[in-house]
């Protein structure tokens, strides 16, 4: 069976994939907390290169003979850069509102505001709530919104600032090149910076075999907003990969 590794967005955790994984019964799913986030908050800030090495170790520790990486936003950049290394056993990639290998498009005033939230420690509840609200097409259910807010607030300040000041700004475009691997790129229909247009400009050129899907009634936080729709796209993609592998 093909194993799925899930990498989350900035300010999220492995828990952000819970509803997606619930809608993927029968699949071998591993959701990870990236360094500096979720239960790995104490790891603080790791560079992009260090995070790639960390993730390679996680894949190896799971003894994964055949696997697919699913990356959301920040996790999407880590996913693409992982794929560019051509690791053993990797069969495909799913990018969800993914940050590109090139510097991520972002309004600089908004970037500065977000960095300021973690300048002297964790963000406040109101700041985390503002972050979630700005990245969703509509209000989340209360319990889900609170979970997302808690995850933002338990992010390592160093990791949060490190991504916004360094990781998201690094240009790996030339090093990634063009990858001969089937890719699924998913965008929220109401996402601003990393919507379908941005995905076609910044991520799509790196793949020779790809499919692009837009999810309705979703902005940037698709795993929270439309988990069933996202799971259906992932399941169809996995079936395609496995069928191709049998030929």
C-alpha positions in Angstrom: 0.0 0.0 0.0 1.2 3.5 -0.8 1.8 5.5 2.3 0.7 9.2 2.5 2.8 11.7 4.4 1.0 14.9 5.3 2.9 18.2 5.9 0.9 21.1 7.4 0.8 24.9 6.9 2.4 27.7 8.9 0.8 27.9 12.3 -0.9 24.6 12.0 -0.1 21.0 13.1 -0.7 17.4 12.2 -4.2 17.9 13.6 -5.1 20.1 10.7 -5.3 16.9 8.6 -7.6 15.0 11.0 -10.8 15.5 8.9 -9.1 14.8 5.6 -7.6 11.5 7.0 -11.0 10.5 8.4 -12.4 10.8 4.9 -9.6 8.5 3.6 -10.5 5.2 5.2 -8.3 2.3 4.1 -5.3 4.6 3.3 -2.0 4.5 5.1 -1.8 8.1 6.4 1.0 9.7 8.5 0.5 13.3 9.5 3.6 15.0 10.9 4.2 18.0 13.1 6.9 20.0 11.4 9.8 21.3 13.5 8.6 24.3 15.6 4.9 23.5 15.4 2.4 21.3 17.1 4.0 18.9 19.5 7.4 19.8 18.0 7.2 23.4 19.2 10.2 22.9 21.4 12.4 22.2 18.3 12.2 26.0 17.5 13.4 27.2 14.1 15.0 24.9 11.6 16.1 26.2 8.2 14.4 24.9 5.0 17.5 22.7 4.3 17.4 21.4 7.9 13.7 20.7 7.6 14.3 18.7 4.4 16.8 16.5 6.2 14.5 16.1 9.2 11.6 15.0 6.9 13.9 12.6 5.0 14.7 11.0 8.4 11.0 10.7 9.3 10.3 8.9 6.0 13.2 6.6 6.6 12.0 5.8 10.1 8.7 4.7 8.8 10.3 2.2 6.4 8.3 3.5 3.5 8.9 1.5 0.3 6.3 3.5 -1.7 5.0 6.8 -0.6 3.4 10.1 -1.6 3.9 13.5 0.0 1.0 15.9 0.6 2.0 19.4 1.5 -0.2 22.3 2.5 1.1 25.9 2.1 4.4 26.0 4.0 4.4 22.2 3.9 4.0 22.4 0.1 7.3 24.1 -0.3 9.0 21.4 1.8 7.2 18.8 -0.3 8.3 20.2 -3.6 11.9 20.5 -2.4 11.8 17.0 -1.1 10.6 15.7 -4.5 13.4 17.6 -6.2 15.9 15.4 -4.3 14.4 12.3 -6.0 14.2 10.2 -2.9 13.7 6.4 -3.1 10.2 5.1 -3.1 8.5 8.5 -3.8 5.6 7.9 -6.2 3.9 11.3 -6.3 3.1 14.7 -4.7 -0.1 16.5 -3.8 0.3 20.3 -3.3 -2.5 22.0 -1.4 -2.5 25.9 -1.6 1.2 25.3 -1.7 4.0 27.8 -1.2 6.3 27.7 -4.3 10.0 27.0 -4.5 10.4 30.7 -5.5 9.7 33.4 -2.9 6.1 33.3 -1.7 4.0 36.2 -2.9 2.8 38.2 0.1 1.9 41.8 0.9 4.9 43.1 2.9 2.8 45.1 5.3 0.9 41.9 6.1 4.1 40.0 6.5 5.4 42.6 8.9 2.2 42.5 10.9 2.3 38.7 11.2 6.0 38.8 12.3 5.0 41.3 14.9 2.5 39.0 16.5 5.3 36.7 17.6 7.9 39.4 18.4 7.7 39.0 22.2 6.2 35.5 22.5 3.1 33.7 21.3 0.4 35.5 19.4 -2.7 36.6 21.3 -6.0 34.8 20.8 -7.3 37.8 18.8 -4.2 37.8 16.6 -4.5 34.0 15.9 -8.2 34.4 15.3 -7.4 37.2 12.7 -5.0 34.9 11.0 -7.5 32.1 10.6 -10.3 34.4 9.6 -8.1 36.0 6.9 -7.3 32.6 5.4 -10.8 31.1 5.2 -13.7 31.8 2.8 -16.2 31.8 5.7 -16.4 31.1 9.5 -15.2 27.7 10.6 -17.3 25.7 13.1 -16.5 26.9 16.6 -14.6 23.9 17.8 -12.5 23.7 14.6 -11.8 27.4 14.7 -10.6 27.1 18.3 -8.4 24.2 17.4 -6.8 26.2 14.6 -6.3 29.2 16.9 -4.7 27.0 19.6 -2.3 25.6 17.0 -1.3 29.1 15.8 -0.6 30.2 19.4 1.5 27.1 20.3 3.8 27.7 17.3 7.4 28.4 18.3 7.9 32.2 17.9 11.3 31.5 16.4 9.8 29.0 13.8 7.0 31.4 12.9 9.3 34.3 12.4 11.9 32.1 10.7 9.4 31.0 8.0 8.1 34.5 7.3 11.5 36.2 7.3 13.6 33.4 5.7 11.9 30.2 4.6 9.1 31.7 2.6 11.5 34.2 1.0 14.2 31.7 -0.2 14.5 31.1 -3.9 14.9 27.4 -4.8 13.4 27.7 -8.2 16.5 26.9 -10.3 17.5 24.1 -8.0 14.1 22.4 -8.3 14.0 22.6 -12.1 11.4 20.4 -13.8 10.3 17.2 -12.2 9.1 14.1 -14.1 6.6 12.9 -11.5 2.8 13.0 -11.5 1.5 15.9 -9.4 -1.8 17.0 -8.2 -2.1 20.7 -7.4 -5.1 21.9 -5.4 -6.1 25.5 -4.9 -9.0 27.2 -3.0 -11.3 29.1 -5.3 -11.2 32.1 -3.0 -7.5 32.0 -2.0 -5.7 35.3 -2.7 -1.9 35.0 -2.7 -1.7 31.2 -3.5 -4.9 30.6 -5.5 -5.2 28.9 -8.8 -3.5 31.6 -10.8 -0.5 31.6 -8.5 -0.3 27.8 -8.6 -0.3 27.8 -12.4 2.5 30.5 -12.4 4.7 29.3 -9.6 4.2 25.6 -9.0 2.9 24.1 -12.2 5.9 24.8 -14.3 8.0 22.5 -12.1 6.0 19.4 -13.2 5.7 17.6 -16.5 2.6 15.6 -15.5 0.1 17.4 -13.4 -3.5 18.0 -12.7 -4.8 21.3 -11.2 -8.1 21.3 -9.3 -9.9 24.3 -7.7 -12.0 23.6 -4.6 -15.1 25.7 -4.3 -16.0 27.6 -1.1 -12.5 27.5 0.2 -9.7 30.0 0.6 -6.3 29.0 1.9 -7.1 26.6 4.7 -8.6 23.9 2.5 -8.0 21.0 5.0 -10.2 22.8 7.5 -12.7 24.3 5.1 -13.4 21.4 2.6 -11.8 18.2 4.0 -14.1 15.8 2.2 -13.6 17.5 -1.2 -9.9 17.5 -0.6 -9.9 13.8 0.5 -11.8 12.8 -2.6 -9.2 14.5 -4.9 -6.4 12.8 -3.0 -8.1 9.4 -3.1 -8.6 9.6 -6.9 -5.0 10.7 -7.3 -3.7 7.7 -5.2 -5.8 5.3 -7.3 -4.3 6.8 -10.5 -0.8 6.4 -9.1 -1.3 2.8 -8.0 -2.9 1.9 -11.3 0.0 3.3 -13.2 2.4 1.4 -11.0 0.7 -1.9 -11.9 1.2 -1.4 -15.6 
